[in-house]
Amino acid sequence: MDDLIFEVFTILSNAIKVIGRFSSENWQGIVATSVFVATAFQGFIQRQHSRISVKPHLDTYYEISENQDPNRPSIQVKYFLINNGLGPAMVDSYLIKYDGEVVGDSDVRLIKDHFNSTFHSFLRSNKACRVIMQGSALRANNHIECFSLEVFSPTESDKHELIGKLMRYGLEVKYKSMYGEACPLLKRKTILRELKDY
């Protein structure tokens, strides 16, 4: 915002200086200068609009589903990172935290190993675990599944343990627009909010 005020102030002060050089008899110069100022200001506004029109906005969401098949009951948790902004999000850094401590960043093996050690007592399937690499982009209106965990034949205790441990994971993503402007830090202290049903 300060850049906008400074640039507008600079344009207007230069225009006043130029207009001051012309006398009232030189109306053509005043008109030409006015047209120049209006065009410059319009160009500035257009650049600002262009930047806003490609601004990304990252967010997260999750899905919890239960398969009630009597032969193979399961509970599955999927966690997604979504760009619901207007332009691509250029990822600067991606951190997964557990109880506030960094578990891993772009090394998916570290995160998978941590999931496996955290959920080893009942985890039968770690179907997916992905991260966005530093420097990569997430298109507008697109999402990536960060992880998917599935527990087969879960007991009530398994469900509570799964949700309880997942609530100890956090996420931080630093990203910017395609113009290189930093966007607000996406920070989730816990990836799951308190769930009453589990």
N, C-alpha and C positions, 0 to 999 in steps of 0.2 A: 504494500500500500504506500510506503514511503517513497518507493521508486516512482510510482504513479504521480504522486503529488509533486515530486521534484521535477519530473519530466514536463508536466503541465505548466508548472511555474516557469521553467526555463523557456518553453515555447512562448508563453504569454509575455515574459519580460523581453525576449528578443523581438517579438512583434511590436511591442510598445516603443522600443528603441528605433525600429525601422520607421514606424508611423511618425514618430517625432521628427524624423529627418525631412519629412515631406511637409510642404506648406498646404494650406487649404486650397490653393490653386492647383495643386498636383493631385487631383482626385483619382486619376488612373493608377497612380502608385499606391494610393491607399486601398483601392479596390483589389489590386493585384496582391498586396500584402495580406489583406483579409482572406482572400481565396487561398493563399499559401498556408496561412495559419489554420483555416478550417480543414484543409486537406491533410495537413500534418496531424492534426488532432484526430481526424477520422481514421487515419492510418494507425495511430496509436491505439485507439479504441478497438480497431479490428484485430490488432495483435493480441490485445488482452482477451478478446472474445475467443480467438483461436486457441489460446492457452487453456481457457476455461472449458472449451468444447472438447478437449481431449484429457480432462483431468480424471485420473483413476480413483477408485474408492474400494479398498479391500475390506472384507468382512469374513466372518466364519459362520458356519452352521453345522449341525450334526443330526444324524438320524439314528434312532434306536428302534430296532424291530425284533419281534419275537416270532420264531417259527413254532407253531403249535403242533406240528406233525408228531403223532405219538411214537413213530418209529425213530425219529431223529429230531427231537426238539432242540432249539438253539436260541441264543440271544446274540444279536450282532449290533455293533456300534460302528458307524462310519462318521468320519470328521472331514469337513470340506473347507477349503479356502476359496472364496469367490471374489471376483472383481465385478462389482455392480456399478462401477463408474462409467464414464463416457469414453475413456481411452485406455491404452495398455498400461499396466503397472510394471515398471522396471524394478526388479527386486535387488536391493542392496545387501540385505542380510536376513537370515531366517534362523530363529533360535527356538528350540524346544526346551522347556524347563520342567523340572520335577521338584516340588517343594522349594521353588525359587532358584534352584541351582541348574546351570546349563547342562543339558544332557547331550545335545548334539546340534550341529547346524546343517551344513550341506552334505555331511557324511551320513547317508541313510543307514549304513551298517551300524553305526553307534546308536541310532535311535531304535532300530530293530532289536539290537542286543539288549537295550534297556527295557523295551517292551517285553521281550521274552523273559528277562530276569524278574521283572516286576510281576508279571502274570503267569509265571511258570507253574504255579500250583494247580491251575485249572484251564489254562489256555491250550486249546487243541489245534487252533488254526490262526496263524497270523497271515491273513490273505493278502494284505497290501500295506505298504508303508512307503510313502513317497515324500520328497521335499522338493521345493523349487530351488534350483541352484542360483547362486549369486550371479547377477548379471542377466538372468533370463527374464522373460516378459510373460505376464498373464494377460491375455486379451480381455477386452471389455465383454461383459455378459458371458464370461466363461468361468469354470471352476475346476479345481483339482482336488481329488480325493487324497488327503494327507495320510490317512490310515484307515484300515478296516480290521476290526477284531471280532472274532466269532468264537463263542463258547458253546460246545455241544452238551446236551443233557445237563443244563445248569440247575443247580439247587438254588433255593432262595438265598442261601449264604453266598453262593458264587455271584449272583446278581448284585448283591450289596457290595461285595468285595470289588467286583469289576467297576461299578459306578464310583465307589469310594476312591479307588486308586486313580481312575481317569480324572477325577476332580482335582487331583494333586498335580496334574500336568498343566503347564502354561505355554503360551506361544507369543513370540514377538517377531514382527516382520517390519523391516524398514524398507521403504520403496519410494520411487519418485515417478514423475510424469515423463513422457517422452521428450519434454523440453528440459529435463534435468532438474526441475523444481521439486524439492523435498515435499513429501506428503506427510500427513500426521501418522505417527507411529501406531501400527496396529498392535495392540497389547491386550492379551487375555490372561489375567492372573490365573484363572481356571478355565479350561476349555469347555467344561460342562457346568452349567448353572445347577443350583440345587434341584434335585428331581424328587418330587413327592411320591411318584408311583413305584419307585424302586427301593 
